[in-house]
Amino acid sequence: MPITNQQVAGRAFLRQMYDDSYFPDHVVDRGKAILLRLCERIEADRPSDLESLYALTQAATEEFNLLDREFGAAGSGIETVAREWICDEFCFVASAYEFTEADAEELAAGRDW
């Protein structure tokens, strides 16, 4: 399903991770795919409230939890700076879909990173 939100469609997700050689591009690609799937789910499900949005972001957070293992296997990991970058992307997505009141911590609740 193509993304219809123009802010999201034009976003270079996880740009900082691509710019840092510590993070292998092929693993960052998977993180970008998680974020794009999240956007597709938001557009398909059209959550009506924050709780519905948080359910979708929780699923994406669980995918990032699994992805952290792949980063580890590649000699990398989701650590402090990457954690902030990923959380910033979650906040961007919430804002792009007009959930401006979303709590940054709730968006990535359940993270292991």
BAGU-46034 format. One record per residue (C-alpha): residue number from 1; residue in three letters; x, y, z. Coordinates in nm, 4 decimals, padded with zeros to 6 digits. Each point is the difference from the previous one (the first is absolute). Layout:
// BAGU-46034
+-----+--------+----------+----------+----------+
: num : residu :        u :        v :        w :
+-----+--------+----------+----------+----------+
: NUM :    ala :        X :        Y :        Z :
...
+-----+--------+----------+----------+----------+
This chain:
// BAGU-46034
+-----+--------+----------+----------+----------+
: num : residu :        u :        v :        w :
+-----+--------+----------+----------+----------+
:   1 :    met :  00.0000 :  00.0000 :  00.0000 :
:   2 :    pro :  00.1569 :  00.3301 : -00.1023 :
:   3 :    ile :  00.0311 :  00.2697 :  00.2649 :
:   4 :    thr : -00.2405 :  00.2879 : -00.0701 :
:   5 :    asn :  00.1171 :  00.2411 :  00.2718 :
:   6 :    gln :  00.2373 :  00.2343 : -00.1837 :
:   7 :    gln :  00.2049 :  00.0835 :  00.3118 :
:   8 :    val :  00.0666 : -00.3694 :  00.0532 :
:   9 :    ala :  00.0525 : -00.0813 : -00.3674 :
:  10 :    gly :  00.2765 :  00.2593 : -00.0203 :
:  11 :    arg :  00.1695 : -00.1001 :  00.3264 :
:  12 :    ala :  00.3518 : -00.1447 :  00.0003 :
:  13 :    phe : -00.0602 : -00.2304 :  00.2970 :
:  14 :    leu :  00.3010 : -00.0796 :  00.2219 :
:  15 :    arg :  00.2258 :  00.2310 : -00.2028 :
:  16 :    gln :  00.2383 :  00.0438 :  00.2936 :
:  17 :    met :  00.0464 : -00.3754 :  00.0284 :
:  18 :    tyr :  00.0793 : -00.0254 : -00.3710 :
:  19 :    asp :  00.2531 :  00.2809 :  00.0428 :
:  20 :    asp :  00.1791 : -00.1848 :  00.2835 :
:  21 :    ser :  00.2164 : -00.2939 : -00.1117 :
:  22 :    tyr : -00.0552 : -00.1711 :  00.3375 :
:  23 :    phe : -00.3457 : -00.0993 : -00.1220 :
:  24 :    pro :  00.0023 : -00.2430 : -00.2950 :
:  25 :    asp : -00.2239 :  00.1292 : -00.2782 :
:  26 :    his : -00.1623 : -00.3385 : -00.0617 :
:  27 :    val : -00.1225 : -00.0086 :  00.3619 :
:  28 :    val : -00.1020 :  00.3672 : -00.0045 :
:  29 :    asp : -00.2012 : -00.0837 : -00.3139 :
:  30 :    arg : -00.2023 : -00.2408 :  00.2118 :
:  31 :    gly : -00.0610 :  00.2734 :  00.2582 :
:  32 :    lys : -00.1175 :  00.2348 : -00.2739 :
:  33 :    ala : -00.2353 : -00.2743 : -00.1220 :
:  34 :    ile : -00.1460 : -00.0318 :  00.3523 :
:  35 :    leu : -00.0754 :  00.3726 :  00.0036 :
:  36 :    leu : -00.1561 : -00.0115 : -00.3464 :
:  37 :    arg : -00.2177 : -00.2965 :  00.1019 :
:  38 :    leu : -00.1079 :  00.1987 :  00.3057 :
:  39 :    cys : -00.1074 :  00.2855 : -00.2274 :
:  40 :    glu : -00.1837 : -00.2416 : -00.2289 :
:  41 :    arg : -00.1824 : -00.1448 :  00.3018 :
:  42 :    ile : -00.0961 :  00.3469 :  00.1200 :
:  43 :    glu : -00.1372 :  00.0876 : -00.3426 :
:  44 :    ala : -00.1847 : -00.3314 : -00.0309 :
:  45 :    asp : -00.1408 : -00.0178 :  00.3543 :
:  46 :    arg : -00.0524 :  00.3746 :  00.0544 :
:  47 :    pro :  00.0349 : -00.0088 :  00.3806 :
:  48 :    ser : -00.2522 :  00.2329 :  00.1595 :
:  49 :    asp :  00.1779 :  00.0615 :  00.3282 :
:  50 :    leu :  00.3382 : -00.0188 :  00.1684 :
:  51 :    glu : -00.0615 : -00.3456 :  00.1448 :
:  52 :    ser : -00.0597 : -00.1375 : -00.3494 :
:  53 :    leu :  00.3133 :  00.1740 : -00.1250 :
:  54 :    tyr :  00.2031 : -00.1368 :  00.2916 :
:  55 :    ala : -00.1127 : -00.3537 : -00.0865 :
:  56 :    leu :  00.1474 :  00.0467 : -00.3482 :
:  57 :    thr :  00.3223 :  00.1561 :  00.1248 :
:  58 :    gln :  00.0367 : -00.2783 :  00.2569 :
:  59 :    ala : -00.0017 : -00.2554 : -00.2811 :
:  60 :    ala :  00.2707 :  00.2006 : -00.1779 :
:  61 :    thr :  00.1976 :  00.0243 :  00.3252 :
:  62 :    glu : -00.0078 : -00.3786 :  00.0323 :
:  63 :    glu :  00.1388 : -00.0256 : -00.3531 :
:  64 :    phe :  00.2834 :  00.2366 :  00.0991 :
:  65 :    asn :  00.0632 : -00.2174 :  00.3074 :
:  66 :    leu :  00.0642 : -00.2926 : -00.2346 :
:  67 :    leu :  00.2011 :  00.2172 : -00.2367 :
:  68 :    asp :  00.2362 :  00.0938 :  00.2835 :
:  69 :    arg :  00.1207 : -00.3612 : -00.0038 :
:  70 :    glu :  00.0844 :  00.0347 : -00.3680 :
:  71 :    phe :  00.1924 :  00.3174 :  00.0723 :
:  72 :    gly :  00.1873 : -00.1920 :  00.2705 :
:  73 :    ala :  00.0819 : -00.2845 : -00.2363 :
:  74 :    ala :  00.1419 :  00.2576 : -00.2424 :
:  75 :    gly :  00.2232 :  00.1503 :  00.2707 :
:  76 :    ser : -00.2278 :  00.2941 :  00.0666 :
:  77 :    gly : -00.3000 :  00.0680 :  00.2236 :
:  78 :    ile : -00.2800 :  00.2358 :  00.0858 :
:  79 :    glu :  00.1676 :  00.2065 :  00.2661 :
:  80 :    thr : -00.0556 :  00.3468 :  00.1429 :
:  81 :    val :  00.0271 :  00.2110 : -00.3136 :
:  82 :    ala : -00.1791 : -00.2518 : -00.2232 :
:  83 :    arg : -00.2741 : -00.0370 :  00.2595 :
:  84 :    glu : -00.0576 :  00.3762 : -00.0153 :
:  85 :    trp : -00.0007 :  00.0010 : -00.3794 :
:  86 :    ile : -00.2546 : -00.2818 : -00.0164 :
:  87 :    cys : -00.2198 :  00.1669 :  00.2615 :
:  88 :    asp :  00.0225 :  00.3245 : -00.1985 :
:  89 :    glu : -00.1313 : -00.1888 : -00.3027 :
:  90 :    phe : -00.2913 : -00.1355 :  00.2025 :
:  91 :    cys : -00.0791 :  00.3574 :  00.1108 :
:  92 :    phe :  00.0239 :  00.1226 : -00.3587 :
:  93 :    val : -00.2437 : -00.2690 : -00.1147 :
:  94 :    ala : -00.2471 :  00.0840 :  00.2775 :
:  95 :    ser :  00.0173 :  00.3693 : -00.0869 :
:  96 :    ala : -00.0298 : -00.0620 : -00.3749 :
:  97 :    tyr : -00.3253 : -00.1835 :  00.0646 :
:  98 :    glu : -00.1249 :  00.2815 :  00.2273 :
:  99 :    phe :  00.0558 : -00.1730 :  00.3331 :
: 100 :    thr :  00.1814 :  00.3032 :  00.1362 :
: 101 :    glu : -00.0880 : -00.0891 :  00.3598 :
: 102 :    ala :  00.1734 : -00.3393 : -00.0188 :
: 103 :    asp :  00.2410 : -00.0697 :  00.2846 :
: 104 :    ala :  00.3494 : -00.0877 : -00.1237 :
: 105 :    glu :  00.0489 : -00.2636 :  00.2700 :
: 106 :    glu : -00.3349 : -00.1647 : -00.0743 :
: 107 :    leu :  00.0751 : -00.0149 : -00.3707 :
: 108 :    ala :  00.2934 : -00.2340 :  00.0669 :
: 109 :    ala : -00.1208 : -00.1608 :  00.3221 :
: 110 :    gly :  00.1238 : -00.3547 :  00.0358 :
: 111 :    arg :  00.3315 :  00.0647 : -00.1699 :
: 112 :    asp :  00.3011 : -00.2077 :  00.0990 :
: 113 :    trp :  00.2435 :  00.2517 : -00.1459 :
+-----+--------+----------+----------+----------+
